[in-house]
Amino acid sequence: ALAADRTWIGGASGTWSDTTNWSDSTAPGAGEAAIFNKDVVIDGIGNADTTVGELKFAGDATLTLNKDADNKSLTVKKLTVEAGKVAVVDNAGDDEKLVVDNGTDASPIEVGEDAQLTLRNKKIKGRNTATKNLVLTGKGTLVLEAQVTEIEDLKITEGGTLVVKVVDALPALT
């Protein structure tokens, strides 16, 4: 179970680590959920690589991760889009700025019924040291407009749909 849910309450742009951008005046940590209900441009992660338990879209939203001077990454253990919502993660900054990795069994992406998640722009690291699986759950649609690196196996469960719109979307797939 996640320790806490932290909802972005900041403006249309800001720094991930700035506590004033988050509910409870606390940036989400490794065991917590980071929730987005609106479009947000992240101009910097902060002064250290950051890990959150879940990156969750509870509303239609685009999360843009821009290039920043510190070149830090955001690791999410789970990426979720609630049913009926449309979400985009635009990895606009650097290759592999976004990492989807829960560190144990799989790199889970859950897209609810009638929902869509688009991963766009620069490469996204799907690292998983244990099994190198990417698991798509839920009845929604995952659209790849970016390469997802380091994934060797793909599992789609519960009737989800994968749409590939970029060459070599899963270049390491065996």
N, C-alpha and C positions, 0 to 999 in steps of 0.2 A: 504494500500500500504506500502511496505517496504521502510524504509528510505534510505538504500544504499545496494549495493552489494559489498561484500568484498571477493576477490579471494585469495586463498592460493598461495603465490608466494615463500614461503620458500622451504627448502630442503625436503628430504625424511622423515625427522623426526623433531620434535620440540615441543615447548610448545604452547598451544592454545593462551594464553594471551600475548605472545611475539609479539609486534606490527610489528617487522621486517618481520614476516612471512606472512603478509597480505598486499594486495594492499592498497594504500592510507595510509600506515603505521598506520592502525587502526584495532584492533581486532573487529570482528562483535559483535553487541549488540542485545538487545531484539527485536528491530524493523527492523533488517537487515538480509540479506542473507549471509550465509557462503558458498562459492562455491569451489568445488574441481574438478580438471581436471586430477589429477594424484594420484598415491598411496602415502599415507601419514600415518606415525605413530605418534600419539599424545602421548608424554611421560608425559604430565601433562596438566591439564586444567588451573591451576594458583592458586592463593590463595583464590579464592571464587567460589562458584557454578556459572555457567554461563548459560544464556539463549540467544538463537538467534531466530529470526523470522522464518528462513528457513535454513535447511541444504540441499544444492542442489548439485547434481552431474551432471555437464555439459559435462563430459568426462568419459570414462571407468576408474574406480578408486576403490581402497580399502582404507577405512578410518579405521585405527586400533586405538582403545582407550586403551592404556596400563594402568596398575596400576601405581599410583603415590603416593608419600608420603603424599600429602595433601588430597587425597581421595575425590576430588570434582567431582560434576556431571555436565553433559552437557544436558541442556533441549532444545529441538527443538520444535517450534510450528508447523512446517510443514516439512516433509521429501519428497524431490522430486528427481526423476531420469528422465532426459530428454529422449525423444523418441530415441530408438536405442542404448542406452547406457547400460552398465553392471556395477552395483555398489555393493559393499559389505561394511557393517558396522560391523566390528569385535570388539565386546565389550569384549576385552581380559582382561581388568583390574579387575574390581569389579562388582558384581551383581548390576544392576540398575545404572551404571555409565551413561548410556544413558537413557534419559527420553523423550518420545514423547508426548507432551501435549500442546494444544493451550489454555487450561484453560476455554473454554466456551462450545462449542458444541460437539467437537469430537477431536480425535487425528489423523489428516489427513496424509495419506501417498499417494503420487501421483506417479505412475509409468507409464511413457509414453508408447506409442505403440511400440511393439518389444523391450521393455526395461525389465531389470530384477534388482530387489533389493533383496539382501540376508542379513538378520539380523542373526548374528552368535555369538556363544560362550556363554558368561554369560547372565543372565537375563536382559531384557530390560523393563523398567517401562513404561507402556502405560497409566499412570495416567491421569485421567480427572475427576475433581471434579463435573462437571455438569451432564454429561450423561454416562460416562465411556464407550463411543463408540470408536471403532477403525474403521476408514473409509478408505478403499482402493479405490482410484479413478484411472482412466486411463485404458488403454488397455493392460498394461504390467503385469508382474508376480512378486509377492512378495513371497520369499522363507524364511520360518522360520526355522532356525537352532539354535534358542534360544527361551527360554520362554519369552512371553510378559505378564507381570503381571498387575493386577488391571483393566483389560478390561473385561466388562461383556456383551458387545454386539459387533458384527462384521457386518459391512455393506460393500459389494463389489458392486461398481457401474461401469458403462461404459464397462462391459465385462472383467474386470480384473480377474486374476487367483491367487489363494492362494495355495502354495505348503507347506505342513507341513512335516518336516524331524526330528522332535524331539518330544519325549513323553511330553504330557501336554504343548504343545506350547501356548495354551491360557487357563490356568488352572482355571480362574475365569469366563469363558464364561457361561452365563446362557442360 
